[in-house]
């Protein structure tokens, strides 16, 4: 929820950039960081106290699992302050059209996470490298062994014990602090301070908090709702579909339980390939939100529309190509995740079911691209309430309602039933968001708090995108 609320920081910053008032975005950056800090203190810290009881309730019959889960969750949730504050600050740089700062921070943090986790998980013993793998992965094996040896040496130098699963949590918190620290250093640096007054806007201002929440709460609600509904699909509905089909076929209890496991596995394999399809598109959507915000701030909704359709073409082209690969190479894609010692009958069922799930995913890829991009465009303009409400209503109706109904009334569909519900949801949502964008309500929205807004700028200036360069005000002075 907090990430969704502070995600609209990009919209406020980019609209002020387009209006020729880029220095006013600094106050929204601070408001987003203060929001993250308060949310952490009021929500996440109290949640740390509930973690032991929660995992005991879920997995009380496996004490070792509970111990590992609690040790990991306490560290990650307790250190979540860096994640929450970083997200808002990242969106400030996106809105200012300086994504290079975020890229350096995130890539560097991921590399640190890998190395730090190897140090803290395994200690002086080092990573148990085992035998070299076969195929393409063997090319990187010598480098991996060197990194493992270096991690063991560092652990010995600092006396780091082998913390196991908790060590991975500490590595993640260290990386998240880096994701926050690098952008913060740039934000407070002398160049940014001189140009945008970043050091002067630190005091919490009620007006900026109200702005963020007024525009951001639907996005926060939408993010939470997506997390809940897709979790219900993957964790509950798809396994339930597999078990329902097995029961309808007259299998015994062991066969029914195994069918649920196979369905669950096939669903998660499909989701991994879907990530490869939609995560780059999410990156395009971040750019879409910033560009549309800038064009709206420059009072050029026509330019905003051009940018949106350009981003739609890029996203549809990429995800359409992914859809083609899902259909043509579905067997190979599934085989990547199937162990060699998997029983033949289980492997055959994974390939059968996973093949249909990948075909279903291929069907809705284009609609997913439309939904991701148009949602970001509307968010960049400040139109968030209608998309947020539509997402909530459609997801519960189609993912949960239709998915569950197909499990109950058409059990022979198996796990494909809930997947049909999810596919219909994405198709309907993508179509609805495109219609909302075509309706044009977003053209009359402005997030710039200044009655003295300059007149519309020429199209060439509104289209100017300084990218990660040093002067985000280029063309708007």
N, C-alpha and C positions, 0 to 999 in steps of 0.2 A: 504494500500500500504506500509506504513512504517513497519507494523508488518511483512509483507512478506519479505521485504528487510532485516530487522534485524534478521529474522528467520534463515538465512544462517550463522549467527554467530556460531551456533552449528557445522556446517560443517568445518569451519576454525579452531575452537578450537579443535575438535575431530581429525582432520587430523594432526594437530601439536602435539597433545597428542600421536597419533600413531607413529609419526616420532621421538618421544623422545624429543620434544621441547615444553612441555606443557606451559612453561612460556610465549611463544609467543602469546598464546591465549588472554592474558590480554589486549593487544593493540586492539584486535577486540571487546572485551567487552566494552572498553571505546569508540571506534568508534560507536558502536551500541547505546550507551547511548547519545552521542553527536548528532547522527542522529535523535533520538527521540526528543531531546530538540529542535533542529533546525526545524524539521517538525512541532512540536507543535507551535512554534513561527511564522512560515511562513504560515501555513495552518489552524490550528485549531483556533488560536486566531482571525485571520480575519474572520473566519466562525462564531464566536460568534456574530459579528455585523450583519450577514445576517439572523440569526435565527428568530427574530421577523417577518421580512417580509416574510420568507419562510412559517412559520406556519399560518400567516395571509392569505397568498395566498391559502393554503391547506384547512384551516378550519375556514375561516373568518366569516362564518355564526353562529359559536358557540363560542362566545367570552370567555366563561369560559374554554372551552377546550384549546383554544389558550393560555390563561393565564397560565394554568397548564403546557402545553408543553414547552412554552418558559422558564418558571421558572426552570423546570427540565433540559432542554437541555443546557441552559447557564452554569449551574453549572458543569454538567458532561463533556461537551466539554471543558470548561475552565480549568477543573482539569485533562484533559486527558494527561498532561505531565507525570504524574506518571505511567499511563498505558503504554505509549509508551517507556519510559525509562526502565520500569520493564521487558517488553517483551524481549528486547535485552539481559538484564542481566540474565534473566531466561535461555535463550538459551546458554549463556556462561556456566552455571552450568550443563545444559544437555550435552553439548559437552565435558565437563570435567568429565562426568560420576558421577556427584554428584547431582542427582535429589532430594535427601532428603531435601536439602535446599529450593528448590522451593515448595515442598509439604508442609513443615511446614508453609511457608509464605502464600501460597494460602488458605490452610485450616484455618489458624488463621485469615486471612483477611475476609474470608466468615463469620466466626462466629462474628467477629467485625461488619461486615456489617449488619447482622441481628439485633444485639443488638443496635447499633448506630442508625439504621433506626427507630427502635421502640421508642427510646428516642426522636429523632428529628422530626419524623412525628407526634407523638401524644402528646408529652410534658407530663405535670404532669397528664393529664387525663388517660394516659395509653392506651394500646391497647384494643379496645372493644371486649373482649373475647367472649361474647355471651354465648350460650348454648354449652355444650359438644357435640362433634360429635358422631355418632354411628360407630360401627365397630372397625377396627384396630387403627384408629387415636385416639380413646378415651384413649388408653394406655398412650399416650404422653401428654394428656390434663393437668394433674396436673403440669408437668414440664413447659409446656407452660405458664400456669397461673403464676407460680413463676417467670419466666423470665419477663413476662409482668409487674408484680408488682415491680420487681427490676428496670426495665427501667423507670417506673413512678417515683420511689424514686430518681433515679439518675437525672432525668429531674427536679425534685423539688429541689434537692440539688444545681444544677448548674444554676437553673433558665432558663432552655431551653424552649423556646416557642414551641407551636405546629406549625411546618412549613408545614405540609401537604406533598404534592408531592415533593416539593423542599427539604424537610427533607430527603427523600429517596435518592435524588441526593447527598446531603452532606454526607450521610452515605456511599455511594458508593465511593466517592472521598477519604474519610478517609480510607476505606478498601484498595483502590488502592495504597495509599501512604504507607500503611503497606506492601503490596505485593512488593513494591520497596525497602522500608527501611530495611527489614530483610535481603534479599540477599545482599544489599549494605553493611550492617554492617559486614556480613561474608566476603564479597569480600575485604573490606578494613581492616579486622582484621589482627592482627600480624602474625598468622600462614600462611594465604594466602599471605600476603605481603612478608614474608621471602621466601616462596617456589616458588611463581610465579611472584613476583615483581609487584603486582597489584597497588601499590601506585606510582610506577615510570612511568607507561605507560599512564598517564592521558592526556598528551598533544595531541591535535588533529594532526593526521598525514594523509596527503593527500593519501598516498599509501593504507592505511587501508580503508579509505572511498571509494576509487576507487574499491578496492577488493569487499567490501560489495555490492556496487551498480552494479558492473559488473556481479556478480553471482546472486544477490538478486532481480534485477528489474523484471525478468520474474516471480519469485515467488510472488512479490508484485502485478504485473499485473494480475496474475492468481487468487489471493485472491479477488481483487476488482471485477474482471469479474464474479467469482462465486457468490459473493454477489449480483451483479446487476442482473444476469440471474435468480438466484433462487428467488430473490425478485419479478421479473417480473412474474415468474411462479406462485408464491403463491398469489400475490396481484392482478394481472391482468388476467392471462390466465385461471387459475382454476375457478374463479368466472365468467369469460366470457364464459367458457364452460358450466357452469351450466345455465346461462341465455340463451345461444344459444339453448340448449336442450329444455328448457321450451318454448321458442318461437316456435321451430319446432313442439312442441306438441299442439300449439294453446292456451296456457294459456294467461290470461290477464296480464296487466303490473304489478299488485301486485304480481301475481304468478311468473312472470319472475324475479322481484327484490328479492323475497324470495328464489328462486332457486339459485341465485347468493350468497346469504348469507349462505345457507345450504352448497353449494359447498365449499365456503371459510372456513367454520367451519370444514368440514370433512377433507380438506387439511391440516389445521393447527393441528388437532388432530393426523393425520398420521405423520406429521413432528415431533411431540413431541416424539412419539415412535421410530421414526428413529434416533433421538438424542441419545436415550438409546442404540441403536445399534452401531452407528458409533463413538460416542465420546470416549468410551474406546479404540476403534481401533485407533483413533487419538493419544491417549496416547502411544499405541504400536508403532505408526509411529515416534513419537518423539525419542523413544529408537532406532528404526531402523536407523534413520538419524545419531544419535551419534555413534552407533556401526559400521555402514558402513564407516563413516568418519574416525574412528580410524583404521579400517582395511586397508583402502586405504592409510592412512598416514604411516602405517607399511609396505606398499608395498606388501600387501597380498590380491589382488582382489578375489582370490579363497575363502578366509575366508569371505570376504564381501558377496559373493554370498551365502555361507552357512547360514550366519546370516539372509540374506534377505528371503530366502525360509523358514527358521524357523519362522520368524515373519509372513510370509504369511500364514503358517499353523495355527498359533495361531489366526490370524485375521479371516481367512476363517471359522475356526471351531466355533469361537464365533458368528460371524455374520450369519453363516449358522443356528446356533441354534436359533438366534433371528428371522430369516426368518420362521423357522418352527413354532415358537410361533405366529408370525403374522398371519399365515394361520389357525392354529388350534384354537386360542383363540381370533380371531379378534372381535367377538361380545363383549366379556368381556372387551377387551382393549378399545374399542370405548365407551362402557357404562360408563367407569370411568369418562369421560369428559362431559357426557350428564346430565344436571340437571333433577331432578325429576319432575319438573313442565313443562317440554317440551311437547308440544302438540304431541299426538300419531303419527299423520301423519308425523310431522317433525322428530320425533325420528326414525321412520321406514326408512325415506329417508336417514338420517345420517348413520344408520346402513348398509343400502344397498350400498350407495356410498362409505362410509368409508371402508366397507369390501373389495370392489374392489380395492381401493387405497392401502390398506394394502397388498393385494395379489400382486399387482404390485410392491410394495416396497420389498416384499419377493423375487420376481423374480430377482431383481438386487442386493441383498445384497452381494452375493459372488463377483460380479464384482466390487462393491464399495470397498470391502476389498482389492481386488487386486490393484485397483487404488490408494487407500490411502497409502498402504505399498510400492508399487513400486515407486510411486512419491517421497516418503520420502527417499527411497534408492538412487534414482537418485540425489536428492538434497544433500544427504550426500556426494556423490562422486563429486558434483559440476556440474552435468549435469542438467541445469535448463532451457535453452532457448527452446529446442525442446518440453519438456513437457508443458511449459508455452504457447507457440504458439498453440500447439495441443488442449489444454484446451479451449482457446479462440475461435478457429475456430469451434470446435465441439459443444461447448455450444450454440453459436449463431445459428448454423445450425440446431441443433436437439432440444434443449430446446425451443428456441424462434421460429425458422423457422418452424419446423415440428409441434410443439405444436400449433402455430397459424393457420397453414394450416388445421389441423384436426378440430379446432373449426369452421373454415369457411366452409370447404367442407364436413365435416362429423359431423354436429351439434348434431345428436342423440347420439353420444358418450359422450356428455356433458363434465364434468370435467375429465373424464377418458382419453379424447383425449390428452390434454396437459401432463397428467401423463405418457402416452405412449411415448411421445417425450422425457421426462426426463429419463424414464427407458432406452430407446434406447441409450441416451447420456452416461449414466453411463456404460452400457454394452460395448459400442464402446470404450470409454475412457479407461476403465480397460484393455481391450484387447490390445489397442494401447500401453499403458504404459508397459505392460508385454513384448510385442514385442520389444519395445525400450530397455528394460533391457536385454533381451536375445541377442540383437544385440551386446552388449558389448562395445559400444562407451565410456561408463563411466569408463572402466578399465584403459584408458590411460590418465585420467584427474588427475591433482594434484593441490591442493590449498596451498601447503607448499612452502613458499618463501625462499628456501634455496637450492642452487645447491649441497651442501654437505649433501645430505640426506643419512642416514645410510642404510646399506643393509637390505633386507627383514628379519624380525624377524621370529623365529620359530612359527609354528601354535599355539602352546599352549600359547605363550605370546601374540600373536595377538588376540586370543580369550579371554584372561583374561579380566574380567570386574570387576573393583574394586567397582562399585556401589557407594553407598553413604558414603563409608568409608573414612578414613582420608588421604589416600595416592593414588591419581589418577595415579601416575607414576609407581605403582607396576608392575613389570614384563617388564618394558620398559627402565629401567635405563641402 
